[in-house]
Amino acid sequence: MAQHPLPAYFMRGGTSKALMVLKSDLPTDQEQWAPIFCAAMGSPDPYGRQLNGMGGGVSSLSKVCIIGPSERPDIDVEYTFAQVAVGEQRVDYRGNCGNMSSAVGPFAVHTGLVSAPTDTTTVRILNTNTNKVIESTFATPQGVPQYAGTLTIPGVSGAGSPIELRFIEPGGATTGKLLPTSAAVNQLDIPDVGEFSVSYVDAANAAVFLRATELGLKGTELPDELEANTQLMRRLEQIRQHASVAMGITKTVQEAAEIKMVPFVCILSTPQENPTLQKQNVPASDLDLVARVISNGQPHRALPLTISLCIAVAANIKGTIANQLTRPTSTGEGEQRLRLGNPSGVLEVRASVERDAQQRWYAHYGAFDRTARLLFSGDVWVPKHSWPA
């Protein structure tokens, strides 16, 4: 089988991994990218393992980041995120990946898109999926990204050099509105499924929030337990599809079934002892809120970073499901710190949320620290028929 080389880097960003590709190495027509990315990652794979490509069989390991220079004077690089489905020939550009955003700044310096004349560098990134700006600040001794360090993050073994990500004005990334229905709480009535109290919030990515107890859950279930409950997973997918219509992301549930990335489904519960995949139990006193997230149809093994930001913003909007369940001392206007219990431990997020002059909720920014690591660089070989003639 004839193959075509695609220059690429492979990087971990936060709790995800992705191929990092320069936009200049791809066809100019974005419509031609999907077959290339699917072939590179090994999709579609009916076995769910992506052994014939670079993917890892789960959504957090089946990603591509495309980076190039920007013509905007206030932006250093532009970044497009591509979520590659595992079992289907499908690539979704409807949202951003916060975890992989942490790798974009170091990649830009490593490839010479951005110079690093000082020991600390801030790269201003425009995410084209959401049209939102991210500021990435990280160590660059001798002008190169530093990956070694002492920061540990839940879900990743070892430690790394901190990368501060600040998402500027994240509200309305998917729908154009921080509260797509303008209400903090909504009633979602799905025939033959049930009626649920939910919150629709769109910050960095769109999400639908609901109480674990409304699903008959404790809220501390681990991913394998959730995924094994096929009736629950079908129910959550129906909730996601109907929420997509209610938020204005899609016009019909049939259309929502085809767009799987957004909205994310967030299952929330009050601070309680949180079991982890490492067989540890985080005490309730170390948490402000407990979250489980369904990402691209799968229970996430940690937390998607953009949705962690969305949770933190939602927790500071009076009346939302997140706000009702969060430890009261962790909410309020101005910058607040939120400790999120998740299947891999505790993730700390900072968010600044206030009311504007018209008493509308406004998110100034959300921020957190991540680590990243360059794993390899070279060529990814894809079947020649996937590359345009």
N, C-alpha and C positions, 0 to 999 in steps of 0.2 A: 504494500500500500504506500503510494507516494505521500510524503508529508511536507508541511510547510513550517519553517521556524518562526516563532514569535518572540522577540526579545522581551524578557520579563524578569521581575524580581518576585521572590516569595517572602512575605513578611507576616509576623504575628503582630496584631494590634489589639491590646487589651485581651479579651477572651475569644477573639476570632483570628482566623488566618485567611489570607487572600493573595491572589496574583496581583501584582502592581505593574501596570503597563503605562508607558508613555503614549499619550494620544497620537503623537506623530508617527508611531509604529503601527497604527491601525488604519483601516480604510476610512476615507473621509466621510462616507455615508454611514451614519450610526445604525441604520436599518440592517447593515451587513455584519454587525458585531455579534449578534446572538448566536449564530451557528459556530462562530469561532470560540466564544466563551464556553458554550456547552461542550464542544469537543475538547477544549483544554481541561475542563473540570471533570469530564467523564460522564456527562449527562446526555440523554436520560439513561438511568440504570435501574432496571426492574428489581435488581437485588438490593438496591439502596446503599451500596458501598462505594461507588465511583472508583472502583479499582482500575478502570481504564483511563483515568485522568488524575488530576491533581486534587480533586475534592476529597472530603473525608466522610461523606455519607450523612452529614447533618447540615442544617442551614448555616450554622456559624462557621463552617469550614468549606463552604461552597460559594465563594465571593470573588469578585474582580473589582479592582479600583483603577480608574483611568485618570491620569493626571497630566496637565499641560499648563503652559503659561497663560496669563490673563491679560486682556487689553485694558482692563480697568486699572487706573492708577493706584487705587486703594487696596488692591488685591494682588497677592504674590502668585498664587496658583489656583487653577480651577480643578475641581475633583468631581468625577461622576462615579457613583456607586452602582454596581450591577449585582443583584442577587440571582444566582443561578439555581434553578430548581434541581432537586436530586433525581426524582423519578419522572420528570417531564422535560420535553424540549422547550424550555421557557426561561426567559430572563426578565426580571422585574426591575424597573428603574423608578418605581413610585416613591421610594423612601431612601433615607440615608442610613448608614451603619456608623454609630458613634464610636464603637470599639476600633474599627479600621480607620476612623478619622485620626486616631492617635499615631498611625504609621505614616500619614501623608506628609507631615512636616519633615520628619527625618528623611523620607524618600526624596523630597524636593531638594534638600541639601545634598544628599548623597549623589544625586544625578546631576547636580549643577544648575537646577532650575532656580535655586535661591542660594545666595552667598551667605556665609556665616563668619563675618570678620571678628566677632566677639565670642566670649565663652558661653554666652546665653543668647539664643536666637528665638525670635517670635515670628512665625509664619502666619500670614493672613490668608485663609483658605475660603474660597467660595464653593459651597456644595451645590452643584447644578441641579440635583434632584429636587431640592427644597428651596433653592435660591436664598440660602441662609449663609451667614459668615461665621467662621470658626477661627478663633485665635489659638494657635498651638505654640507653647513656650517650652523649650527644652535645652539641655546642656549641649554645647558644641565646642569642647576644648580643641584647640588647634584647627578649628574650622570644620570638624567632622562630628556627626551625631554620636553621642555617648549612649550606649545601651546598658552597660553594667552599672549597677547601683544597689540600693538597699530597700527600695520600695517593693512590697509584696501586695498583690491584688488577689481577691478570691477567685478561684478557678484556674489560676496559673501557677505552676510550680516554679520555684526559684524567685529571684528578685531582679529588679531592673532600675534604670534611671528614670525619675519621674518626668512625665510629660503632662503639663497642665493644659487642659482643653477648656476653652470658654466659648460657649455657644451664644452668640449675640442676638438678642431679640428673637428667641426661638419660636414665638407664638405664630400659629397659622402656617406651619411648614407644609402641611398637606392640603388643608382646606381653605386657608386664607384667614381663619379666625381661631383665636385661642380657645374659645368656647363655641364650637360650631353651631350649637342650637341656642346660644346665649344663656342657657340655664345651667346651674351647677349640678342639678340632679334631674334625670328624666325617667319616665316609665317606658320600658321596652316590652311590648306585648307581642309574643310570637305564637301564632296558632299551633296548638298541639305540643308546644314546648313549655310555655309558661310566661309569667310576667315578672320582670326584674327591675329593680331600682339601679340605674346606671349613671355614670358620669362620662361625658364625651369631652376629652381634652386633647388639644393638638399643639404640642410644644416639641420641636425637633422631629417628631413623628406623631401621627395620630394614634390614639388609643381609646379603648372603651374599658372603663373600670367597673368592677362589681365585687360585692362582698363574697368571701368564700362560703359563708353560712347559707347564702341564697342558693348555692349549688350543692349543699349537703356536704361541704368539705370543712376540714379544720383550717386549711390555709397553709399547713406545713408539709403537705405531701411532697415527695420527691418526684423528679421527672418520670422515672420508670413506672411509678405507681399511677401517675396521671395518664401516661400514654397507654397503659394496659387497660384502662377503663374506657373501652371503645364507645360506650353509650355517652359518657361524659364528653369525650372528644368531639363526637358528632354534635352534641348540644352546644358546645363552645363554638364550633364552626358556624352553626346556625345563628348564634348570638353575634358573631363577628360579621356575618353577611348582612344581617338586618341593621346592625350598627353602622355599617358602611353606607347604607342607604340613608339612614337617619342623619348621618354627618355630612351628607352631600358628596361623598367620595365617588359613589356610583349611583346610577338611577334605579337599578333593579338588583334583586338578590342573585339573579342569574349572572349579571355582570360582576357582582362582588365575588362570586365563586371563582372567577377567572383571575381576579386581582387579589393575591393571597398575602402580600406583604403588609398592607395597611387595611384597616386599623389592627394594631396589636390588641390582644386580650390580656388584661391585667386582673388577676385574682388577688384581692387584698384581705388582710386580717390584722387585728390589733397586735401590739408587741406581745410575743409569747416565746417560749423556748423553741428554738429553730434548729431542727436536725439538718445536717449537711451531707453531701456526697462523700465527705472524708470521715463519716461516722462520728462526727463531733456534734455537740449540742451547744448552740450559742444561747446564753441566758437572755431572758426577756429584758433585763436591765441594760443590755448592750444595744438594744434596738429601739427604733422609733416607729417602725412599721414593717410588716412582713408581706412579701410579694412573691407571686409565681406568675410567669409570663408565657403566653403561647405565641411563638414566633414562627411564621411561615408554616403553621399547622403542627408544630412540634413544641413540647414543653422545653423551654430554654434551661440549660444546665447552670446558668448563672443569671445574669440580667443583661438584656440589650442596653447599651449605654444611652442611646437616645430615649428609650422608654424609662430608664432610671431618671433621666432629666425630666421627662414628662410627669413622672410620679411626684418628683420633688416640687415641680411647679403646681401640680394639682393639689398637693397637700397644703399649699399656702393660699389656695382659693377657698374662701369660706363657703361651707355647705357641700362641697364635693364629697364623694364616697371616700376618697383618700384623706381629705381633711377631717372627716368624721372619725376615722379609724386611727389617725396618727397621734402619737403622744403629744398632748397639748403644749408642752414646753418647746416643741420643735416646729411650731408654726407661727406665722405672723408676717407683717410686711417688712421689707428690707431683706438683706441676705440672711438666710437660715440654713442650718446644716441638718441633713436628714440621714439617718443610719438605716439602710434597707436590709432586712434579713432576706436571704435568697438561698437557693440550693447549694451554693458554693461558699456561703459565709455571710459577710457583712460588706456592703458597698456604701461608701459615704459620698453624698452628692450635696452641692451647694447651689442654692437658687435665690434669686432676688425677684420678688413679685410685689407689685403695688397696685393701687387703684389710680387711674388717671383723673384729670379734672372733671370728667363726665362720670366718674365712679365706675368706669369699666376696668376690668382686671387687665394688667399689663405685665408681661414677663421681661425684665431687663436682660437677664442672662441666666444660664445654668453652667456650672463648672464642676470639674472633678479631675483627679490625677490618675493617669494610666501609665503603663509601660508598653514598649514595643521592642521588636527585635528583627533585624534582617537575617533571614535564614539561608537564602541563596540567590544568586543572580546568574543568568544565562539565557538559554532559549527553551521555550516550551514548544514541543512539536505537536502540530494538529494535522489531521487528515487534510490532504490538499483540496478535497471536494468541499470542505467547510470554508475555504478561503475564496473570495470572489476572484473571478478570472481577470 
